[in-house]
Amino acid sequence: MASCSCFLPSTLRQLPNRIASVNRSQPSIPLAFQSIPLKPISCPLQPRPQLSSINPKLKFRTKASMAEVSTVKSEDKVQVFDSEEDLAVALAKYVAHLSDQFAKQRGAFSVVLSGGSLVKSLRKLVEAPYIDSVDWSKWHVFWADERVVPKDHPDSNYFLAYNGFLSKIPIPAGNVYAINDALSAEGAADDYETCLKHLVKNKTIELSEATGFPKFDLMLLGMGPDGHIASLFPGHPLVQENEKWVTFIKDSPKPPPERITFTFPVINSSAHVALVVAGAGKADAVHTTLGSDQNSDVVLPVQMVSPEGKLKWFLDKGAASKL
Ligand SMILES: O=C1O[C@H](COP(=O)(O)O)[C@@H](O)[C@H](O)[C@H]1O
């Protein structure tokens, strides 16, 4: 029996009452979470999927199978907006629609956030009409990647999301699954994976029948100017990981060096993936991925995003300027 600690409440000190008091799965937790000595809920492990049961298209694509990597599938949608403001408006509508759909369909909405600029692009969701119309109690929030730093550190993706988004919505505190920042990178990755397994077992997260990996309802991915997504960087061996659900990196080319990240099989098992990319600084990587004259010598992590479900690109004019 393995145990995990992601059900412990977040340790951010300023967490507001409305989040702290509506914790669904925990007894009422007082404010000012100073390392509460609760016993973590145990998370029974499920058998790991065998390699042979993994959809072959999810395996790392070598240069020999480059066409598979870089082809934009016909059902993929690329939307280009005049401004980042317009992008944010459309993104809010899209997320609210999926929230409604999954809340009605299965009584829960599992949403994966990224760090960086993505959080700012979610700002319209915390405004009218969505702040009142979205059923936030159905939301379960995860991170595609997290930096292994304290939760109140400026580099923390949780901290960023808390300040820019989570603190503004009435989401139950027990539905926010932050990493255990008291662990090493390796320990935090294992702990997060154990938590996911528990949540798959109790059906908070669905399981992909095709791949045996968790199937999140919506994965919101940002992209770095180098084409990295989550903490999967170009040329790094982690992009080839096809067994683990969550892994760790200690030599991230972008600081801070220690991070945990979802692996490609998890990302690509999602029901919906939105790639949210703004700014001319990202135009080259967008061009490499979506342009017609693709260079087969380059494999960017973003080119390996090929979900079981639907992929949608939200670009502003700057990001699309080289298409
Ligand atoms: O380090 C990271 O970078 C990417 C991209 O960030 P952005 O600020 O260029 O949008 C982000 O998606 C990821 O979550 C984060 O850890």
Ligand as a Chemical Component Dictionary entry (heavy atoms), coordinates in Angstrom:
data_LIG
# 
_chem_comp.id                   LIG 
_chem_comp.type                 NON-POLYMER 
_chem_comp.pdbx_formal_charge   0 
_chem_comp.three_letter_code    LIG 
# 
loop_
_chem_comp_atom.comp_id 
_chem_comp_atom.atom_id 
_chem_comp_atom.alt_atom_id 
_chem_comp_atom.type_symbol 
_chem_comp_atom.charge 
_chem_comp_atom.model_Cartn_x 
_chem_comp_atom.model_Cartn_y 
_chem_comp_atom.model_Cartn_z 
_chem_comp_atom.pdbx_ordinal 
LIG O1 O1 O 0 8.672 26.632 -17.454 1  
LIG C1 C1 C 0 7.563 26.588 -17.942 2  
LIG O2 O2 O 0 7.367 27.121 -19.166 3  
LIG C2 C2 C 0 6.238 26.803 -19.979 4  
LIG C3 C3 C 0 6.030 27.954 -20.946 5  
LIG O3 O3 O 0 5.892 29.140 -20.195 6  
LIG P1 P1 P 0 5.498 30.533 -20.888 7  
LIG O4 O4 O 0 5.601 31.563 -19.799 8  
LIG O5 O5 O 0 6.479 30.761 -22.008 9  
LIG O6 O6 O 0 4.103 30.393 -21.389 10 
LIG C4 C4 C 0 5.007 26.510 -19.146 11 
LIG O7 O7 O 0 3.966 26.049 -19.958 12 
LIG C5 C5 C 0 5.370 25.492 -18.072 13 
LIG O8 O8 O 0 4.255 25.102 -17.311 14 
LIG C6 C6 C 0 6.400 26.135 -17.164 15 
LIG O9 O9 O 0 6.781 25.309 -16.079 16 
# 
loop_
_chem_comp_bond.comp_id 
_chem_comp_bond.atom_id_1 
_chem_comp_bond.atom_id_2 
_chem_comp_bond.value_order 
_chem_comp_bond.pdbx_ordinal 
LIG O1 C1 DOUB 1  
LIG C1 O2 SING 2  
LIG C1 C6 SING 3  
LIG O2 C2 SING 4  
LIG C2 C3 SING 5  
LIG C2 C4 SING 6  
LIG C3 O3 SING 7  
LIG O3 P1 SING 8  
LIG P1 O4 DOUB 9  
LIG P1 O5 SING 10 
LIG P1 O6 SING 11 
LIG C4 O7 SING 12 
LIG C4 C5 SING 13 
LIG C5 O8 SING 14 
LIG C5 C6 SING 15 
LIG C6 O9 SING 16 
# 
